[in-house]
Amino acid sequence: MLDAFQQSERLAELIERRHRYLTLMRDLGAQQSALIDSGEMTQLLRVLAAKQRVMMELERVERDLDPFRPQSAEERQWRSTELRDRCRLQIEESKALLAEIVAQEKEGEGQLLRRRDEAAERLAGAHFAHQAHSAYQSAPHSTISQLDLASES
């Protein structure tokens, strides 16, 4: 069993890891947006896979934080005020990071929907062009092979 100071140190470690993972998620989100804009889908899939791995680690940290949630922050004992202040700052920054990540995800979803709609329009245009080409191909050809240039006076 951890004593009160060790518990606070464990909490500080978890808060720092969460902050680091959220920072990484934000950075990967920025890469995701740029890749969607550029249409580099192979690289986009790699970034999405990396985000999934980070998300799994973040979920693990959140589960590890669960035992600390019911505790009162005022009652927690810290070895130093610096450690407590650093944790408080990282918690505030983490809230801001999370809000930024949510905004990025919404923007990314909008970007992907726009690209999907553009692709659908291009496909519809290609389909229409194919139909028009097919119609001209199947139209009956004229069988007139001679032109009568004789004039009657």
C-alpha positions in Angstrom: 0.0 0.0 0.0 1.3 3.4 -0.9 1.5 6.1 1.7 -0.1 9.5 1.1 3.0 11.1 -0.5 3.5 8.0 -2.8 -0.1 8.2 -3.8 0.3 11.9 -4.8 3.5 11.0 -6.7 1.7 8.2 -8.5 -1.1 10.7 -9.3 1.4 13.2 -10.6 3.0 10.6 -12.9 -0.4 9.6 -14.3 -1.4 13.3 -14.8 1.9 13.9 -16.7 1.4 10.8 -18.9 -2.2 11.9 -19.7 -0.9 15.3 -20.6 1.8 13.8 -22.8 -0.7 11.5 -24.6 -3.2 14.4 -25.1 -0.4 16.5 -26.6 0.5 13.7 -28.9 -3.1 13.3 -29.9 -3.4 17.0 -30.8 -0.2 16.8 -32.9 -1.4 13.7 -34.7 -4.7 15.5 -35.3 -2.9 18.3 -37.0 -1.1 15.8 -39.2 -4.4 14.1 -40.0 -5.9 17.4 -41.1 -3.0 18.2 -43.4 -3.1 14.7 -44.9 -6.9 14.9 -45.6 -6.3 18.3 -47.3 -3.5 16.8 -49.5 -5.4 13.6 -50.2 -2.6 11.4 -49.0 -4.8 8.6 -47.9 -2.1 5.9 -47.3 -0.2 8.2 -44.9 -3.5 9.3 -43.3 -4.3 5.6 -42.5 -0.9 5.4 -40.7 -1.6 8.5 -38.7 -5.1 7.1 -37.8 -3.5 3.8 -36.6 -1.0 5.8 -34.5 -3.9 7.8 -33.0 -5.6 4.5 -32.2 -2.6 3.3 -30.3 -2.3 6.5 -28.4 -6.0 6.4 -27.6 -5.6 2.9 -26.1 -2.7 4.2 -23.9 -4.8 7.2 -22.9 -7.7 4.9 -21.9 -5.3 2.9 -19.7 -4.1 6.0 -18.0 -7.7 7.1 -17.4 -8.5 3.8 -15.8 -5.4 4.1 -13.6 -6.7 7.6 -12.6 -10.1 6.2 -11.5 -9.1 5.4 -7.8 -8.0 9.1 -7.4 -11.2 10.7 -8.7 -13.3 10.4 -5.5 -10.4 11.9 -3.4 -10.6 15.5 -2.5 -7.7 17.6 -4.0 -7.5 19.7 -0.8 -7.0 16.6 1.4 -4.2 15.1 -0.7 -0.7 15.3 0.7 2.1 16.5 -1.5 5.9 16.3 -1.0 6.2 19.8 -2.5 4.0 22.7 -3.6 5.9 22.6 -6.9 4.7 19.1 -7.7 1.1 20.1 -6.7 1.3 23.3 -8.8 2.8 21.4 -11.8 -0.1 18.9 -11.6 -2.7 21.6 -11.4 -1.1 23.3 -14.5 -1.0 20.0 -16.4 -4.7 19.3 -15.6 -5.7 22.8 -16.9 -3.6 22.3 -20.0 -5.1 18.9 -20.5 -8.6 20.3 -20.4 -7.6 22.8 -23.1 -5.9 20.0 -25.2 -9.0 17.9 -24.9 -11.2 20.8 -26.2 -8.7 21.3 -29.1 -8.7 17.6 -29.9 -12.5 17.5 -30.0 -12.5 20.6 -32.3 -9.9 18.9 -34.6 -12.0 15.7 -34.8 -15.1 17.7 -35.8 -13.1 19.6 -38.4 -11.6 16.3 -39.7 -15.0 14.8 -40.0 -16.2 17.8 -42.0 -13.1 17.6 -44.2 -13.7 13.9 -44.9 -17.4 14.5 -45.7 -16.4 17.3 -48.2 -13.9 15.0 -49.9 -16.5 12.2 -50.0 -19.0 14.5 -51.6 -16.4 15.8 -54.1 -15.6 12.2 -55.0 -19.3 11.4 -55.5 -19.7 14.4 -57.8 -16.7 13.3 -59.9 -18.0 9.8 -60.1 -21.5 11.0 -61.1 -19.9 13.2 -63.8 -17.8 10.3 -65.1 -20.9 8.1 -65.1 -22.8 10.8 -67.1 -19.9 11.1 -69.6 -19.8 7.4 -70.0 -23.6 7.3 -70.7 -23.3 10.1 -73.3 -20.4 8.3 -74.9 -22.3 5.0 -75.0 -25.3 6.8 -76.5 -23.2 8.1 -79.4 -21.6 4.7 -79.9 -25.0 3.0 -80.2 -26.5 5.6 -82.5 -27.2 4.3 -86.0 -24.6 5.4 -88.5 -25.5 6.9 -91.8 -25.2 4.5 -94.7 -25.0 7.1 -97.4 -21.8 6.5 -99.2 -22.3 8.8 -102.3 -23.1 12.3 -102.7 -25.1 13.4 -105.7 -23.8 16.6 -106.9 -25.7 16.7 -110.2 -28.0 19.7 -110.6 -31.0 19.9 -112.8 -31.3 23.1 -114.8 
